[in-house]
Amino acid sequence: GDLIGTELLLADQARLHRTSCRALSDVSLTFLERSAFETAVEAHDPLRRFLITHLAERGFRMTQTLWRSQLAPEQRLCALLLDLARFGESTDGATTLPRELNHRLLAVLTRLPLRRVRQAYGSLPGVEWREDRLAFSLDVLDDWRSTAKPSP
């Protein structure tokens, strides 16, 4: 399961805020008072290890997001495409993404204007649109990423 509201662990009560989220399917939720949560974490090593791992992974994802937000548009789109490749189909040395991953969604995911996304994939090697689906070579993109100059 996912953890929501781990801000409960912050010592500074003034910094706490209400956490909200939206479920995309049926879910079961468990609510814990702060004191009950602290007792559970102190008493159960597996829970403590899980929580530490969860928070470390969350911190890493936030660091990655911050790092990516500072990349040039082409580098940002390249990194996203390499991440999204696992959702695509591989044929003839190319990975083709599902139709749902269109121009607009790529703009949202890269946090770039639509115009900049179109320019960015136009300048990436081995990236093209085939029958309304984005196709690219993983090897070519990975090579480009490793030789691309860092953003200023």
DSSP file (Angstrom, degrees, kcal/mol; ACC not computed):
  #  RESIDUE AA STRUCTURE BP1 BP2  ACC     N-H-->O    O-->H-N    N-H-->O    O-->H-N    TCO  KAPPA ALPHA  PHI   PSI    X-CA   Y-CA   Z-CA
    1    1 A G              0   0    0      0, 0.0     2,-0.3     0, 0.0     0, 0.0   0.000 360.0 360.0 360.0 165.7    0.0    0.0    0.0
    2    2 A D        -     0   0    0      2,-0.0     2,-0.5     1,-0.0     0, 0.0  -0.654 360.0-130.3 -93.9 150.5    0.8    3.6   -0.3
    3    3 A L        -     0   0    0     -2,-0.3     2,-0.4    48,-0.0     3,-0.2  -0.886  24.5-174.4-101.2 130.7    1.6    6.0    2.6
    4    4 A I        +     0   0    0     -2,-0.5    15,-0.1     1,-0.2    17,-0.1  -0.986  64.0  19.4-124.7 132.6   -0.3    9.2    2.6
    5    5 A G    >   +     0   0    0     -2,-0.4     3,-2.0    15,-0.1    -1,-0.2   0.817  59.4 155.8  84.8  30.5    0.3   12.0    5.1
    6    6 A T  G >   +     0   0    0      1,-0.3     3,-2.1    -3,-0.2     4,-0.2   0.579  59.1  89.1 -66.9  -5.3    3.8   11.0    6.4
    7    7 A E  G >   +     0   0    0      1,-0.3     3,-2.2     2,-0.2    -1,-0.3   0.699  64.8  84.6 -61.0 -17.0    4.0   14.7    7.2
    8    8 A L  G <  S+     0   0    0     -3,-2.0    -1,-0.3     1,-0.3    -2,-0.2   0.745  79.9  63.5 -55.1 -24.3    2.5   13.5   10.5
    9    9 A L  G <  S+     0   0    0     -3,-2.1    -1,-0.3    -4,-0.1    -2,-0.2   0.625  75.8 111.3 -79.3 -13.0    6.1   12.7   11.5
   10   10 A L    <   -     0   0    0     -3,-2.2     6,-0.1    -4,-0.2    -3,-0.0  -0.384  61.4-148.3 -64.6 136.6    7.2   16.3   11.4
   11   11 A A  S    S+     0   0    0      1,-0.1     2,-1.1    -2,-0.1    -1,-0.1   0.836  81.2  80.8 -73.6 -32.8    8.0   17.7   14.9
   12   12 A D    >   -     0   0    0      1,-0.2     3,-1.6     2,-0.1     4,-0.4  -0.638  62.0-169.9 -81.1  98.5    6.9   21.3   13.9
   13   13 A Q  G >  S+     0   0    0     -2,-1.1     3,-1.2     1,-0.3    -1,-0.2   0.790  81.9  65.4 -59.9 -29.3    3.1   21.2   14.2
   14   14 A A  G 3  S+     0   0    0      1,-0.3    -1,-0.3    -3,-0.1    -2,-0.1   0.764  97.8  55.3 -66.7 -23.2    2.8   24.6   12.6
   15   15 A R  G <  S+     0   0    0     -3,-1.6    -1,-0.3    -8,-0.1    -2,-0.2   0.562  83.9 109.0 -86.5  -8.4    4.2   23.1    9.3
   16   16 A L    <   +     0   0    0     -3,-1.2     2,-0.3    -4,-0.4    -8,-0.0  -0.391  45.1 179.2 -69.5 145.5    1.6   20.4    9.1
   17   17 A H        -     0   0    0     -2,-0.1     2,-0.4   -12,-0.0   -10,-0.1  -0.928  37.3 -86.8-138.9 165.3   -1.0   20.7    6.5
   18   18 A R        -     0   0    0     -2,-0.3     2,-0.4     1,-0.0   -13,-0.1  -0.592  41.3-143.7 -76.4 130.2   -4.0   18.6    5.4
   19   19 A T        -     0   0    0     -2,-0.4     2,-0.3   -15,-0.1   -15,-0.0  -0.774  20.3-177.6 -94.7 137.2   -3.0   15.9    2.8
   20   20 A S        +     0   0    0     -2,-0.4     2,-0.3     2,-0.0   -15,-0.1  -0.969   7.0 166.3-133.1 152.9   -5.4   15.1    0.1
   21   21 A C        -     0   0    0     -2,-0.3     2,-0.5   -17,-0.1   -17,-0.0  -0.964  28.1-125.4-154.3 167.1   -5.3   12.6   -2.7
   22   22 A R        -     0   0    0     -2,-0.3     2,-0.4     2,-0.0    -2,-0.0  -0.980  18.2-141.5-123.1 128.7   -7.6   11.0   -5.3
   23   23 A A        -     0   0    0     -2,-0.5     4,-0.1     1,-0.1     3,-0.1  -0.718   5.4-162.2 -88.6 137.0   -8.2    7.3   -5.7
   24   24 A L  S    S+     0   0    0     -2,-0.4     2,-0.3     2,-0.1    -1,-0.1   0.497  78.1  17.0 -94.1  -6.3   -8.5    5.9   -9.2
   25   25 A S  S    S-     0   0    0      0, 0.0     2,-0.1     0, 0.0    -2,-0.0  -0.896 107.4 -57.2-149.6 177.1  -10.1    2.7   -8.0
   26   26 A D        +     0   0    0     -2,-0.3     2,-0.3    -3,-0.1    -2,-0.1  -0.384  61.9 179.0 -62.2 137.8  -11.7    1.3   -4.8
   27   27 A V        -     0   0    0     -4,-0.1     2,-0.4    -2,-0.1    -4,-0.0  -0.927  28.5-135.7-137.7 160.8   -9.4    1.6   -1.8
   28   28 A S        -     0   0    0     -2,-0.3     2,-0.4     2,-0.0    -2,-0.0  -0.981  25.5-160.9-115.3 133.3   -9.3    0.8    1.9
   29   29 A L        -     0   0    0     -2,-0.4     2,-0.4     2,-0.0    -2,-0.0  -0.887   9.6-161.4-116.8 145.9   -7.9    3.5    4.1
   30   30 A T        -     0   0    0     -2,-0.4     2,-0.5     2,-0.0    -2,-0.0  -0.996   9.7-157.2-123.8 128.0   -6.6    3.3    7.7
   31   31 A F        -     0   0    0     -2,-0.4     2,-0.4     0, 0.0    -2,-0.0  -0.890   9.5-170.4-106.8 133.9   -6.3    6.4    9.8
   32   32 A L        -     0   0    0     -2,-0.5     2,-0.1     4,-0.0    -2,-0.0  -0.969  21.8-126.3-123.8 138.5   -3.9    6.6   12.7
   33   33 A E     >  -     0   0    0     -2,-0.4     4,-2.5     1,-0.1     5,-0.2  -0.448  35.6-109.0 -69.6 155.5   -3.5    9.3   15.4
   34   34 A R  H  > S+     0   0    0      1,-0.2     4,-2.7     2,-0.2     5,-0.2   0.912 118.7  50.4 -54.9 -46.4    0.0   10.6   15.7
   35   35 A S  H  > S+     0   0    0      1,-0.2     4,-2.2     2,-0.2    -1,-0.2   0.889 111.2  48.4 -63.4 -39.3    0.6    8.9   19.0
   36   36 A A  H  > S+     0   0    0      2,-0.2     4,-2.3     1,-0.2    -1,-0.2   0.890 112.0  49.9 -67.1 -38.8   -0.6    5.5   17.7
   37   37 A F  H  X S+     0   0    0     -4,-2.5     4,-2.4     2,-0.2    -2,-0.2   0.933 110.9  48.4 -65.1 -46.0    1.6    5.9   14.6
   38   38 A E  H  X S+     0   0    0     -4,-2.7     4,-2.4     1,-0.2    -2,-0.2   0.909 111.7  50.1 -60.7 -42.7    4.7    6.7   16.7
   39   39 A T  H  X S+     0   0    0     -4,-2.2     4,-2.0    -5,-0.2    -1,-0.2   0.921 111.2  48.8 -61.5 -44.7    4.0    3.8   19.0
   40   40 A A  H  X S+     0   0    0     -4,-2.3     4,-1.5     1,-0.2    -2,-0.2   0.906 112.2  48.1 -63.2 -42.1    3.7    1.4   16.0
   41   41 A V  H  < S+     0   0    0     -4,-2.4     7,-0.3     1,-0.2    -1,-0.2   0.897 114.0  46.8 -66.7 -40.1    6.9    2.7   14.4
   42   42 A E  H  < S+     0   0    0     -4,-2.4    -1,-0.2    -5,-0.2    -2,-0.2   0.840 116.4  44.3 -69.4 -32.7    8.8    2.4   17.7
   43   43 A A  H  < S+     0   0    0     -4,-2.0     2,-0.6    -5,-0.2    -1,-0.2   0.688 108.2  57.4 -88.4 -19.3    7.5   -1.1   18.4
   44   44 A H     X  -     0   0    0     -4,-1.5     4,-2.2    -5,-0.2     3,-0.2  -0.902  55.6-168.4-124.8 107.0    7.9   -2.8   15.0
   45   45 A D  H  > S+     0   0    0     -2,-0.6     4,-2.9     1,-0.2     5,-0.2   0.894  90.5  54.6 -57.7 -43.8   11.2   -3.0   13.2
   46   46 A P  H  > S+     0   0    0      0, 0.0     4,-2.5     0, 0.0    -1,-0.2   0.901 109.8  47.7 -60.0 -38.1    9.7   -4.1    9.9
   47   47 A L  H  > S+     0   0    0      2,-0.2     4,-2.7    -7,-0.2    -2,-0.2   0.917 111.9  49.9 -66.2 -42.6    7.4   -1.1    9.9
   48   48 A R  H  X S+     0   0    0     -4,-2.2     4,-2.5    -7,-0.3     5,-0.2   0.927 112.5  47.0 -61.2 -45.7   10.3    1.3   10.8
   49   49 A R  H  X S+     0   0    0     -4,-2.9     4,-2.6     2,-0.2     5,-0.2   0.915 112.4  50.1 -63.0 -42.7   12.4   -0.2    7.9
   50   50 A F  H  X S+     0   0    0     -4,-2.5     4,-2.8    -5,-0.2    -2,-0.2   0.931 112.0  47.9 -60.0 -45.6    9.5    0.1    5.5
   51   51 A L  H  X S+     0   0    0     -4,-2.7     4,-2.7     2,-0.2     5,-0.2   0.912 111.7  48.8 -64.0 -43.8    8.9    3.7    6.5
   52   52 A I  H  X S+     0   0    0     -4,-2.5     4,-2.4     2,-0.2    -1,-0.2   0.924 113.7  47.1 -62.3 -44.1   12.6    4.6    6.2
   53   53 A T  H  X S+     0   0    0     -4,-2.6     4,-2.7     2,-0.2     5,-0.2   0.926 112.1  50.5 -62.5 -45.0   12.8    2.9    2.7
   54   54 A H  H  X S+     0   0    0     -4,-2.8     4,-2.4     1,-0.2    -2,-0.2   0.929 112.8  45.5 -58.8 -47.2    9.6    4.7    1.6
   55   55 A L  H  X S+     0   0    0     -4,-2.7     4,-2.4     2,-0.2    -1,-0.2   0.869 112.2  51.6 -67.5 -36.3   10.9    8.1    2.7
   56   56 A A  H  X S+     0   0    0     -4,-2.4     4,-2.3    -5,-0.2    -2,-0.2   0.928 111.9  46.5 -64.6 -44.7   14.3    7.5    1.1
   57   57 A E  H  X S+     0   0    0     -4,-2.7     4,-2.6     2,-0.2    -2,-0.2   0.902 112.3  50.6 -63.9 -40.7   12.6    6.5   -2.2
   58   58 A R  H  X S+     0   0    0     -4,-2.4     4,-2.2    -5,-0.2    -2,-0.2   0.916 110.6  49.1 -63.4 -43.2   10.3    9.5   -2.0
   59   59 A G  H  X S+     0   0    0     -4,-2.4     4,-2.2     2,-0.2    -2,-0.2   0.897 110.9  50.5 -61.8 -40.7   13.3   11.8   -1.4
   60   60 A F  H  X S+     0   0    0     -4,-2.3     4,-2.6     2,-0.2    -2,-0.2   0.922 109.9  49.7 -63.9 -44.6   15.1   10.3   -4.3
   61   61 A R  H  X S+     0   0    0     -4,-2.6     4,-2.4     1,-0.2    -1,-0.2   0.894 111.0  50.0 -61.8 -39.3   12.1   10.8   -6.7
   62   62 A M  H  X S+     0   0    0     -4,-2.2     4,-2.3     2,-0.2    -1,-0.2   0.894 110.6  49.5 -66.5 -38.9   11.8   14.4   -5.5
   63   63 A T  H  X S+     0   0    0     -4,-2.2     4,-2.7     2,-0.2    -2,-0.2   0.917 111.3  49.5 -64.0 -43.5   15.5   15.0   -6.2
   64   64 A Q  H  X S+     0   0    0     -4,-2.6     4,-2.9     2,-0.2    -2,-0.2   0.910 110.6  50.4 -61.3 -42.9   15.2   13.4   -9.7
   65   65 A T  H  X S+     0   0    0     -4,-2.4     4,-1.9     2,-0.2    -2,-0.2   0.917 112.1  46.8 -62.9 -43.8   12.2   15.6  -10.4
   66   66 A L  H  X S+     0   0    0     -4,-2.3     4,-0.6     2,-0.2    -2,-0.2   0.924 113.0  49.5 -63.1 -44.8   14.1   18.7   -9.4
   67   67 A W  H >< S+     0   0    0     -4,-2.7     3,-1.2     1,-0.2     4,-0.3   0.931 111.7  48.5 -60.2 -46.8   17.1   17.7  -11.4
   68   68 A R  H >< S+     0   0    0     -4,-2.9     3,-1.7     1,-0.3    -1,-0.2   0.853 101.5  63.4 -64.2 -34.1   15.0   17.0  -14.5
   69   69 A S  H 3< S+     0   0    0     -4,-1.9    -1,-0.3     1,-0.3    -2,-0.2   0.707 102.5  51.8 -64.9 -17.0   13.2   20.4  -14.2
   70   70 A Q  T << S+     0   0    0     -3,-1.2    -1,-0.3    -4,-0.6    -2,-0.2   0.440  89.8 102.6 -98.3  -1.2   16.6   22.1  -14.7
   71   71 A L  S <  S-     0   0    0     -3,-1.7    -3,-0.0    -4,-0.3     0, 0.0  -0.389  83.9 -95.4 -77.3 158.5   17.5   20.1  -17.9
   72   72 A A     >  -     0   0    0      1,-0.1     4,-2.7    -2,-0.1     3,-0.3  -0.365  43.9-104.3 -63.7 154.0   17.2   21.6  -21.4
   73   73 A P  H  > S+     0   0    0      0, 0.0     4,-2.6     0, 0.0     5,-0.2   0.876 121.3  50.7 -52.3 -42.9   13.9   20.6  -23.1
   74   74 A E  H  > S+     0   0    0      1,-0.2     4,-2.4     2,-0.2     5,-0.1   0.910 112.7  46.3 -63.0 -41.7   15.5   18.0  -25.3
   75   75 A Q  H  > S+     0   0    0     -3,-0.3     4,-2.4     2,-0.2    -1,-0.2   0.885 112.3  51.0 -67.7 -38.6   17.3   16.4  -22.3
   76   76 A R  H  X S+     0   0    0     -4,-2.7     4,-2.0     2,-0.2    -2,-0.2   0.925 113.1  44.6 -64.4 -45.4   14.1   16.5  -20.3
   77   77 A L  H  X S+     0   0    0     -4,-2.6     4,-2.8    -5,-0.2    -2,-0.2   0.899 111.7  53.5 -66.9 -40.1   12.1   14.8  -23.1
   78   78 A C  H  X S+     0   0    0     -4,-2.4     4,-2.3    -5,-0.2    -2,-0.2   0.938 109.5  47.8 -59.0 -48.3   14.8   12.2  -23.7
   79   79 A A  H  X S+     0   0    0     -4,-2.4     4,-1.7     1,-0.2    -1,-0.2   0.900 112.9  49.2 -60.9 -41.2   14.8   11.2  -20.0
   80   80 A L  H  X S+     0   0    0     -4,-2.0     4,-2.6     2,-0.2    -2,-0.2   0.927 109.9  50.5 -65.0 -44.9   11.0   10.9  -20.0
   81   81 A L  H  X S+     0   0    0     -4,-2.8     4,-1.1     1,-0.2    -2,-0.2   0.898 108.8  51.9 -61.7 -40.2   11.0    8.8  -23.2
   82   82 A L  H  < S+     0   0    0     -4,-2.3     4,-0.3     1,-0.2    -1,-0.2   0.879 112.3  46.8 -64.1 -36.2   13.6    6.4  -21.7
   83   83 A D  H >< S+     0   0    0     -4,-1.7     3,-0.8     1,-0.2    -2,-0.2   0.888 112.9  48.7 -68.9 -39.3   11.4    6.1  -18.6
   84   84 A L  H >< S+     0   0    0     -4,-2.6     3,-2.4     1,-0.2     4,-0.4   0.610  84.8  91.8 -78.0 -11.7    8.2    5.6  -20.7
   85   85 A A  G >< S+     0   0    0     -4,-1.1     3,-1.7     1,-0.3    -1,-0.2   0.808  74.6  66.9 -54.9 -31.7    9.8    2.9  -22.9
   86   86 A R  G <  S+     0   0    0     -3,-0.8    -1,-0.3    -4,-0.3    -2,-0.1   0.707  99.1  52.2 -65.2 -17.9    8.6    0.2  -20.6
   87   87 A F  G <  S+     0   0    0     -3,-2.4    -1,-0.3    -4,-0.1    -2,-0.2   0.489 100.8  83.8 -92.8  -4.3    5.0    1.0  -21.6
   88   88 A G  S <  S-     0   0    0     -3,-1.7     2,-0.4    -4,-0.4     9,-0.2  -0.290  79.9-109.5 -94.2 178.0    5.7    0.7  -25.3
   89   89 A E  E     -A   96   0A   0      7,-2.6     7,-2.9    -2,-0.1     2,-0.6  -0.901  25.6-140.5-106.4 136.2    5.9   -2.0  -27.8
   90   90 A S  E     +A   95   0A   0     -2,-0.4     2,-0.3     5,-0.2     5,-0.2  -0.875  35.0 150.9-101.1 120.3    9.3   -3.0  -29.3
   91   91 A T  E >   -A   94   0A   0      3,-2.6     3,-2.1    -2,-0.6    -2,-0.0  -0.987  64.5  -3.6-146.8 138.7    9.4   -3.9  -33.0
   92   92 A D  T 3  S-     0   0    0     -2,-0.3     3,-0.1     1,-0.3    -1,-0.1   0.842 128.1 -54.5  51.7  40.6   12.1   -3.6  -35.6
   93   93 A G  T 3  S+     0   0    0      1,-0.2     2,-0.4    44,-0.0    -1,-0.3   0.538 118.5 102.9  75.9   6.3   14.5   -2.0  -33.1
   94   94 A A  E <   -A   91   0A   0     -3,-2.1    -3,-2.6    43,-0.2     2,-0.5  -0.916  63.7-138.6-123.0 149.5   12.1    0.8  -32.2
   95   95 A T  E     -AB  90 136A   0     41,-3.6    41,-2.1    -2,-0.4     2,-0.5  -0.922  18.2-161.3-103.5 127.9    9.9    1.4  -29.2
   96   96 A T  E     -AB  89 135A   0     -7,-2.9    -7,-2.6    -2,-0.5    39,-0.2  -0.947   9.7-143.1-113.9 124.2    6.5    2.7  -30.0
   97   97 A L        -     0   0    0     37,-2.9    -9,-0.1    -2,-0.5    37,-0.1  -0.436  30.7 -90.2 -82.3 157.0    4.5    4.3  -27.2
   98   98 A P    >   -     0   0    0      0, 0.0     3,-1.8     0, 0.0    36,-0.3  -0.274  37.3-112.0 -61.7 153.1    0.7    3.9  -26.7
   99   99 A R  T 3  S+     0   0    0      1,-0.3    -2,-0.1    34,-0.1    33,-0.0   0.803 113.3  70.7 -57.0 -30.8   -1.5    6.5  -28.5
  100  100 A E  T 3  S+     0   0    0      1,-0.2     2,-1.8     2,-0.1    -1,-0.3   0.771  81.5  75.8 -61.4 -24.5   -2.5    7.9  -25.1
  101  101 A L  S <  S+     0   0    0     -3,-1.8    33,-0.3     4,-0.1    -1,-0.2  -0.555  76.2 153.4 -87.2  74.3    1.0    9.3  -24.7
  102  102 A N     >  -     0   0    0     -2,-1.8     4,-2.5    31,-0.1     5,-0.2  -0.204  61.2 -80.4 -96.2-174.7    0.4   12.2  -27.1
  103  103 A H  H  > S+     0   0    0      1,-0.2     4,-2.1     2,-0.2     5,-0.1   0.910 126.9  48.4 -53.2 -48.1    1.8   15.7  -27.6
  104  104 A R  H  > S+     0   0    0      1,-0.2     4,-2.1     2,-0.2    -1,-0.2   0.906 111.6  47.5 -65.4 -42.7   -0.3   17.2  -24.8
  105  105 A L  H  > S+     0   0    0      1,-0.2     4,-2.9     2,-0.2    -1,-0.2   0.893 110.5  52.7 -67.2 -38.2    0.5   14.5  -22.3
  106  106 A L  H  X S+     0   0    0     -4,-2.5     4,-2.1     2,-0.2    -1,-0.2   0.888 108.2  52.2 -62.4 -37.5    4.2   14.7  -23.0
  107  107 A A  H  X>S+     0   0    0     -4,-2.1     5,-2.0    -5,-0.2     4,-1.0   0.918 111.8  45.6 -63.6 -42.8    4.0   18.5  -22.5
  108  108 A V  H  <5S+     0   0    0     -4,-2.1     3,-0.4     1,-0.2    -2,-0.2   0.937 113.6  48.8 -64.3 -46.5    2.3   18.0  -19.1
  109  109 A L  H  <5S+     0   0    0     -4,-2.9    -1,-0.2     1,-0.2    -2,-0.2   0.810 118.4  39.1 -67.4 -30.2    4.8   15.3  -18.0
  110  110 A T  H  <5S-     0   0    0     -4,-2.1    -1,-0.2    -5,-0.2    -2,-0.2   0.562 104.3-129.4 -92.6  -9.4    7.8   17.4  -19.0
  111  111 A R  T  <5 +     0   0    0     -4,-1.0    -3,-0.2    -3,-0.4    -4,-0.1   0.913  65.9 128.0  58.6  44.4    6.3   20.6  -17.7
  112  112 A L      < -     0   0    0     -5,-2.0    -1,-0.2    -6,-0.2    -2,-0.2  -0.911  68.8 -95.1-124.9 153.4    7.0   22.3  -21.0
  113  113 A P     >  -     0   0    0      0, 0.0     4,-1.9     0, 0.0     3,-0.5  -0.378  39.0-114.6 -62.8 149.6    4.8   24.3  -23.4
  114  114 A L  H  > S+     0   0    0      1,-0.2     4,-2.3     2,-0.2     5,-0.2   0.877 116.2  56.4 -53.9 -42.2    3.4   22.1  -26.2
  115  115 A R  H  > S+     0   0    0      1,-0.2     4,-2.0     2,-0.2    -1,-0.2   0.896 107.2  48.6 -58.1 -42.4    5.4   24.1  -28.8
  116  116 A R  H  > S+     0   0    0     -3,-0.5     4,-2.6     2,-0.2    -1,-0.2   0.851 108.8  53.4 -69.3 -34.7    8.7   23.3  -27.0
  117  117 A V  H  X S+     0   0    0     -4,-1.9     4,-2.6     2,-0.2     5,-0.3   0.930 108.8  49.3 -64.9 -44.1    7.9   19.6  -26.7
  118  118 A R  H  X S+     0   0    0     -4,-2.3     4,-1.3     1,-0.2    -2,-0.2   0.908 113.7  46.1 -61.9 -41.4    7.3   19.5  -30.5
  119  119 A Q  H  X S+     0   0    0     -4,-2.0     4,-1.1    -5,-0.2    -1,-0.2   0.907 111.4  53.7 -65.0 -40.7   10.6   21.3  -31.1
  120  120 A A  H >X S+     0   0    0     -4,-2.6     3,-0.8     1,-0.2     4,-0.7   0.938 110.6  42.5 -64.3 -48.8   12.4   19.0  -28.7
  121  121 A Y  H 3< S+     0   0    0     -4,-2.6     3,-0.3     1,-0.2    -1,-0.2   0.780 109.0  61.4 -72.9 -20.1   11.3   15.7  -30.2
  122  122 A G  H 3< S+     0   0    0     -4,-1.3    -1,-0.2    -5,-0.3    -2,-0.2   0.770 108.9  42.6 -68.7 -25.1   12.0   17.1  -33.6
  123  123 A S  H << S+     0   0    0     -4,-1.1    -1,-0.2    -3,-0.8    -2,-0.2   0.481  92.5  97.9-100.9  -3.3   15.7   17.6  -32.6
  124  124 A L  S >< S-     0   0    0     -4,-0.7     3,-1.2    -3,-0.3     2,-0.1  -0.709  79.2-117.0 -85.2 133.8   16.1   14.2  -30.9
  125  125 A P  T 3  S+     0   0    0      0, 0.0    12,-0.2     0, 0.0    19,-0.1  -0.431  92.9  12.9 -70.2 140.4   17.8   11.6  -33.0
  126  126 A G  T 3  S+     0   0    0      1,-0.2    11,-0.8    -2,-0.1     2,-0.5   0.632  94.7 123.4  74.9  13.9   15.7    8.5  -33.8
  127  127 A V  E <   +C  136   0A   0     -3,-1.2     2,-0.3    -6,-0.2     9,-0.2  -0.933  29.3 146.7-111.4 127.8   12.4   10.0  -32.6
  128  128 A E  E     -C  135   0A   0      7,-2.8     7,-3.4    -2,-0.5     2,-0.5  -0.984  46.4-110.1-153.3 161.1    9.5   10.1  -35.0
  129  129 A W  E     -C  134   0A   0     -2,-0.3     2,-0.5     5,-0.2     5,-0.2  -0.854  30.8-175.5 -96.7 128.0    5.7    9.9  -35.1
  130  130 A R  E >  S-C  133   0A   0      3,-3.5     3,-1.0    -2,-0.5    -2,-0.0  -0.973  71.2 -24.4-125.5 115.0    4.3    6.8  -36.8
  131  131 A E  T 3  S-     0   0    0     -2,-0.5    -1,-0.1     1,-0.3     3,-0.1   0.922 127.4 -48.0  49.9  51.9    0.5    6.5  -37.2
  132  132 A D  T 3  S+     0   0    0      1,-0.2     2,-0.4    -3,-0.0    -1,-0.3   0.704 120.4 107.3  63.6  22.4   -0.2    8.9  -34.3
  133  133 A R  E <  S- C   0 130A   0     -3,-1.0    -3,-3.5   -33,-0.0     2,-0.4  -0.996  71.9-121.4-131.4 137.6    2.3    7.1  -32.0
  134  134 A L  E     - C   0 129A   0     -2,-0.4   -37,-2.9   -33,-0.3     2,-0.4  -0.625  33.3-174.6 -78.7 128.2    5.7    8.2  -30.9
  135  135 A A  E     +BC  96 128A   0     -7,-3.4    -7,-2.8    -2,-0.4     2,-0.3  -0.946   9.1 159.9-125.1 145.3    8.4    5.8  -31.9
  136  136 A F  E     -BC  95 127A   0    -41,-2.1   -41,-3.6    -2,-0.4     2,-0.6  -0.989  40.7-108.1-158.3 161.0   12.1    5.9  -31.0
  137  137 A S     >  -     0   0    0    -11,-0.8     4,-2.5    -2,-0.3     5,-0.2  -0.856  19.8-154.5 -95.1 121.3   15.3    3.9  -30.7
  138  138 A L  H  > S+     0   0    0     -2,-0.6     4,-2.8   -45,-0.3     5,-0.2   0.918  95.5  49.7 -59.5 -44.3   16.3    3.2  -27.1
  139  139 A D  H  > S+     0   0    0    -46,-0.2     4,-2.5     2,-0.2    -1,-0.2   0.921 111.5  47.3 -63.4 -44.9   19.9    2.7  -28.1
  140  140 A V  H  > S+     0   0    0      2,-0.2     4,-2.4     1,-0.2    -1,-0.2   0.926 115.5  45.5 -63.9 -44.6   20.1    6.0  -30.1
  141  141 A L  H  X S+     0   0    0     -4,-2.5     4,-2.8     2,-0.2    -2,-0.2   0.910 112.7  50.3 -65.1 -41.7   18.4    8.0  -27.4
  142  142 A D  H  X S+     0   0    0     -4,-2.8     4,-1.9    -5,-0.2    -2,-0.2   0.906 111.9  48.0 -64.1 -40.9   20.5    6.5  -24.7
  143  143 A D  H  X S+     0   0    0     -4,-2.5     4,-1.1    -5,-0.2    -1,-0.2   0.917 112.1  49.8 -63.2 -43.3   23.7    7.3  -26.7
  144  144 A W  H >X S+     0   0    0     -4,-2.4     4,-1.5     1,-0.2     3,-0.6   0.922 109.5  51.5 -61.5 -44.0   22.5   10.8  -27.3
  145  145 A R  H 3< S+     0   0    0     -4,-2.8     3,-0.3     1,-0.2    -1,-0.2   0.898 108.3  51.2 -60.2 -41.1   21.8   11.3  -23.6
  146  146 A S  H 3< S+     0   0    0     -4,-1.9    -1,-0.2     1,-0.2    -2,-0.2   0.720 118.4  37.3 -72.7 -19.4   25.2   10.1  -22.6
  147  147 A T  H << S+     0   0    0     -4,-1.1    -1,-0.2    -3,-0.6    -2,-0.2   0.515  88.9 114.3-107.9  -6.5   26.9   12.5  -25.1
  148  148 A A  S  < S-     0   0    0     -4,-1.5     3,-0.1    -3,-0.3    -3,-0.0  -0.362  72.5-112.6 -66.3 141.7   24.6   15.5  -24.7
  149  149 A K        -     0   0    0      1,-0.1    -1,-0.1    -2,-0.1    -2,-0.1  -0.500  38.3-101.9 -72.3 142.8   26.1   18.6  -23.1
  150  150 A P        -     0   0    0      0, 0.0    -1,-0.1     0, 0.0   -79,-0.0  -0.249  43.0 -95.1 -62.0 153.0   24.8   19.5  -19.7
  151  151 A S              0   0    0      1,-0.1   -80,-0.1   -79,-0.1   -81,-0.0  -0.356 360.0 360.0 -64.7 148.4   22.2   22.3  -19.4
  152  152 A P              0   0    0      0, 0.0    -1,-0.1     0, 0.0   -81,-0.1   0.517 360.0 360.0 -66.7 360.0   23.7   25.7  -18.6
